[in-house]
């Protein structure tokens, strides 16, 4: 279980100068913002309103020497916090709750904060997500999507990946990234597309031909939902002596193909996707590929639909990235509630109106004295 996040954010370096105009503690500003976002507030004016409405409660664990900060102060200070330092504190907090990743799947993917689009570019956040634990493990803001390739090794370096399996989409299918994963004692399943045209074509021809001749191991599944039938076949081959590029990919032991046939009414579509794998178990590979999409369904979609991330237009300094990190902190706290099957929306509403529930999400055992 995740611990109280307050101590992990308490020692963030304050970006402000020491003047008589510095009226509010950095820790207070961060925690007011987090508590408000946990309850569903999305803009700075509403976050200020939350602070005034809950000032008595907030004083139970914050000093608030000069009361509640204005929305301009909240926005300005959050935006000036060093993003790398904030991201490091976040990952240390998650590591305290989930110290080992052995046996876990870690999905890596990026997400553009579309409302942050300015004159230069849109802020892009790449994150690591533990699919079984439903936890954002680490996140890093980068200038745009093209920087994912260079950012992924640094993100992986923040994690102890021993015994984990890492999944990445085609953007991260790079030789140095595969080596970094293996060097950290983890396995990988990397999506392969036309960004490696020769390798993709060679593996496509090999797997398609081997599949047609029945020379592969296969794992089939059929899913029915809302009038849609999806038949998936995962085929795996560990015969790689023919592959000229095999030695270029550290730890490569198998190649895989997933064929997905979707039937909706009288329309049928078929798609095939290809992967590089550092292990050979066909059932495990099939489940790993399927579970990678949890980062889309359980993080990106929720952040957009339930937290309004794409619609938020904050963009000054580091405000988009840092507020995005606070949203991911709130999401982790809400996802950790295993006592019920409530939606994230309902948990946010309960955090807003039900003080004991809010305290349990933040402090686990209601460690503060409420009045």
Secondary structure as GFF3:
##gff-version 3
##sequence-region A 1 371
A	DSSP	alpha_helix	6	10	.	.	.	ID=ss1
A	DSSP	alpha_helix	26	38	.	.	.	ID=ss2
A	DSSP	alpha_helix	44	53	.	.	.	ID=ss3
A	DSSP	alpha_helix	55	58	.	.	.	ID=ss4
A	DSSP	alpha_helix	71	80	.	.	.	ID=ss5
A	DSSP	alpha_helix	83	97	.	.	.	ID=ss6
A	DSSP	beta_strand	105	112	.	.	.	ID=ss7
A	DSSP	three_ten_helix	114	116	.	.	.	ID=ss8
A	DSSP	beta_strand	124	130	.	.	.	ID=ss9
A	DSSP	beta_strand	135	142	.	.	.	ID=ss10
A	DSSP	three_ten_helix	145	147	.	.	.	ID=ss11
A	DSSP	alpha_helix	148	157	.	.	.	ID=ss12
A	DSSP	beta_strand	165	168	.	.	.	ID=ss13
A	DSSP	three_ten_helix	170	172	.	.	.	ID=ss14
A	DSSP	alpha_helix	175	183	.	.	.	ID=ss15
A	DSSP	beta_strand	187	192	.	.	.	ID=ss16
A	DSSP	three_ten_helix	194	196	.	.	.	ID=ss17
A	DSSP	alpha_helix	197	212	.	.	.	ID=ss18
A	DSSP	beta_strand	217	225	.	.	.	ID=ss19
A	DSSP	beta_strand	228	237	.	.	.	ID=ss20
A	DSSP	three_ten_helix	246	248	.	.	.	ID=ss21
A	DSSP	beta_strand	254	264	.	.	.	ID=ss22
A	DSSP	beta_strand	267	277	.	.	.	ID=ss23
A	DSSP	alpha_helix	282	291	.	.	.	ID=ss24
A	DSSP	alpha_helix	294	295	.	.	.	ID=ss25
A	DSSP	pi_helix	296	300	.	.	.	ID=ss26
A	DSSP	alpha_helix	301	305	.	.	.	ID=ss27
A	DSSP	alpha_helix	319	335	.	.	.	ID=ss28
A	DSSP	alpha_helix	344	353	.	.	.	ID=ss29
A	DSSP	alpha_helix	355	363	.	.	.	ID=ss30
###
